[in-house]
Amino acid sequence: MLSANDNWQQGPDAANIQSRGFAPKSPLESALLLTLPPGPYTGIESSAPGESGVGLIEIYDLSPAP
């Protein structure tokens, strides 16, 4: 596992997420900001134990345009 998060404001990258405009509206949502080398990755989204809901995974390439 590369990273995990619940309640985005408690993560080590919270200030960076907020300064880039990616902050979720609710402090209970999850958000990660990672720099990864090119390659295949698998994202796994799950609810907290005993909870259910709807999830969305979004991935952005923030590298500068050539």
C-alpha positions as CSV (number, residue, x, y, z in Angstrom):
1,M,0.0,0.0,0.0
2,L,1.4,3.4,-1.0
3,S,-1.0,5.5,1.1
4,A,-4.4,5.6,2.8
5,N,-6.5,8.4,4.3
6,D,-9.7,9.0,6.2
7,N,-10.7,12.5,7.1
8,W,-8.4,14.4,4.7
9,Q,-7.6,17.3,7.1
10,Q,-5.7,14.8,9.4
11,G,-3.4,13.7,6.6
12,P,0.2,14.9,6.3
13,D,-0.5,16.5,2.9
14,A,-3.6,18.5,4.0
15,A,-2.1,22.0,3.6
16,N,-0.8,21.0,0.1
17,I,-4.3,19.6,-0.9
18,Q,-5.9,22.8,0.3
19,S,-3.4,25.2,-1.4
20,R,-3.9,23.5,-4.7
21,G,-7.7,23.8,-4.6
22,F,-8.4,20.0,-4.2
23,A,-9.8,20.2,-0.7
24,P,-13.1,18.3,-0.2
25,K,-16.0,20.3,1.2
26,S,-16.5,17.9,4.1
27,P,-13.6,17.3,6.6
28,L,-14.9,13.7,6.8
29,E,-14.0,13.0,3.2
30,S,-10.7,11.4,2.1
31,A,-8.1,13.0,-0.1
32,L,-4.5,12.1,-1.0
33,L,-1.9,14.0,-2.9
34,L,0.9,11.8,-4.2
35,T,3.7,12.0,-6.7
36,L,4.2,8.7,-8.4
37,P,6.6,7.5,-11.1
38,P,4.9,6.4,-14.3
39,G,3.5,2.9,-14.2
40,P,0.3,0.9,-13.5
41,Y,-1.5,1.4,-10.2
42,T,-4.6,0.0,-8.7
43,G,-6.9,2.2,-6.5
44,I,-9.0,0.6,-3.9
45,E,-11.8,2.4,-2.2
46,S,-13.7,1.0,0.7
47,S,-16.0,2.3,3.5
48,A,-15.4,2.4,7.2
49,P,-16.3,-0.9,9.0
50,G,-20.1,-1.1,9.2
51,E,-20.7,1.9,6.9
52,S,-21.8,2.2,3.3
53,G,-22.0,4.9,0.7
54,V,-21.0,6.1,-2.7
55,G,-17.4,6.7,-3.7
56,L,-15.5,8.4,-6.5
57,I,-11.8,8.1,-7.3
58,E,-10.3,10.9,-9.4
59,I,-6.7,11.0,-10.7
60,Y,-5.0,14.2,-12.0
61,D,-1.8,14.6,-13.9
62,L,-0.3,17.8,-12.6
63,S,2.9,17.6,-14.6
64,P,3.8,20.6,-16.7
65,A,2.8,20.5,-20.3
66,P,5.7,19.8,-22.7
